Amino acid sequence: MPLIRAMCGDLDRDGTLNVLDAQLLLNHVADPDEYPIDEYAGDVTGDGKIDVADVKLLAAHIISPEQYPLSCRQIATP
């Protein structure tokens, strides 16, 4: 069975971007061990790391997607 990649920003994989995704991302930034996520979906700034900047961009994108586009890309693993 093929692995299904999450949509950029869709942390709960329900097919929509909403405040629940932003909350999951915030939880992950605060405690990544307790709240693991798909790193592709979480790195919405596309800078190769998941941090508060991703939370801020995702929240802004949810309110105004055209003004705040997401830029997910694969995070390199060691």
Secondary structure as UniProt FT lines:
FT   TURN            8..9
FT   TURN            11..12
FT   HELIX           19..30
FT   TURN            32..34
FT   HELIX           39..42
FT   TURN            44..45
FT   HELIX           52..63
FT   TURN            65..67
//
